[in-house]
Every structure is written in structure tokens, then in C-alpha cells.
Amino acid sequence: MAKTKPILDLNTLIERPTIRIDGMTYELRSPDELSVLDSHFFTVKGKEIERLAGEDGKDEELAAVIDEVVPRMVVDLPAEVFISLPGAARLAIVDVFTGLLLRRRVSMAGAIAQAVVAPRTPTSTGEKSSLASSVSSAAIRTGGSATLPQP
């Protein structure tokens, strides 16, 4: 059987990306380990962050949403470390985590697109068949009437 590249490669071993805060390494949740509810939570909160970031005078609401999501993004982040993070650092964590989620979605979309687009199959001579040809496959008429007899 021919070896083909799988369109989906799943692993049960979760490899978490890491970030460093004040010299200490912390793990971010991997997109592969998120439950459906977690994925929905991050999607809803991401849209809320995007909306609030585009509105004037919503800084406190934006900070509150960021403060809600960061502890769910970073595994076992101590409260004292979280409190010490300035707003820009918290937003940077959100940006990195969002990038991981988007990269996962783009990779899934690419896999689906590759699976849906059927490769052209070779003909019996080994040549790939043409999807569009300007050459007619009908034989050229050498005479006779173009009208068909009526039954």
C-alpha cells in the first residue's frame, strides 16, 4: 500500500508551550488539550477582548476580561506572579495564546482543504488527465445530414 501523508495527526501526549516570567518557566495550555467548553470560553472571551479593545473608554472592562482569561491560559500560575504582571505583559500572554489557537485552526483548515481537493488521477498511459481541454472527443463528421430522423 502506498504511503500517504495523514490529513490529521493526533497525539495523546500533550506538549505544552512555555513562557518565562522573571526567569521562571510556566506552561501555557496546549490547544490540543482544551475541552469543547474551554474552546468556547476562549472564543467568546477573545471576541469580547477584540470588541473592547476597539472601543474608547473601555480600558477597565478590557483589563477585567484579560484578568479572567490569563489564569486559565497559564498552567499553575501563582497568584503573586499574576498580580506582579503589568497589563501589557498580561495582554502579551493573551496574544501568544491566541496565536497558538489560530495556528492550530489554520493547520486544521489546511488539512481539510487538502483532503477535499481531489488529486488528478493518472490515465492508463501514466499521463495526468486534463480537467479542461479545447479538443473535442467527438469524431469529425464527413457527410450526411445534421438532423436526426424523428421516431
Secondary structure, DSSP 8 states (H G I E B T S, - for coil): ------S----SS----EEEETTEEEEB--GGG--HHHHHHHHHHHHHHHHHHTSTT-HHHHHHHHHHHHHHHBTT--HHHHHHS-HHHHHHHHHHHHHHHHHHHHHHHHHHHHHHS----B-TTS-B--SS-SS--S----SS-SS----
